[in-house]
């Protein structure tokens, strides 16, 4: 009889860069990418790669908006096209998350009941109003950028999309718990070390400032400041959601992305 203790299974192998990219694109877009690994390590890599998914979405949105502008559609139509692309490439999940989070926050109910409201399939009055004004503000800001030229509009749309996904990286850092034990929020909550999240935010800010540098030193400063303001707006919303719900959910992630991206566009348009 063998009384030896059973051997401990070896820890899972660290995810490859391809696993991280698959997780990011497979969960944050509708692009035909198969998620090969669905564990905490892959989630950490995926959320660190979230800004790259945002870059692809932003470039697609900029391509359609720029094409509509060049073809004579005007800044407003170009802005509508650029706003529609991210909604399509995410199946509207971020917009749905924004509406559900608005319903949960606006209900004034305790955390458990507010989370149940957010899980419902319908959208309440708070969600409808927030969604409408959010989309109107987004189209108005992008239209203002396209009115200054297709390059301004395309750059602004891309920068906003990258910053919006960077807000998700920051929200996945350790110390930010999940509000529910299931769902996307629980899968990615507290997977990213704080230093790695802050490093990603610094890299994104520097990269976006470099993109704005195409328009000169002021353009670089303006783009970098817009990203900082967008991430700050996302942090303010994240703190409020943590107080109200006790943590993050998939809906909160969607609201963070939409809020951060809109803040970036507003700051760019004000310049």
Helices and strands as residue ranges (DSSP letters): H 17-28, H 40-48, H 50-70, H 74-89, H 93-107, H 111-119, H 125-147, H 150-171, H 184-188, H 194-212, G 213-215, H 217-245, H 250-270
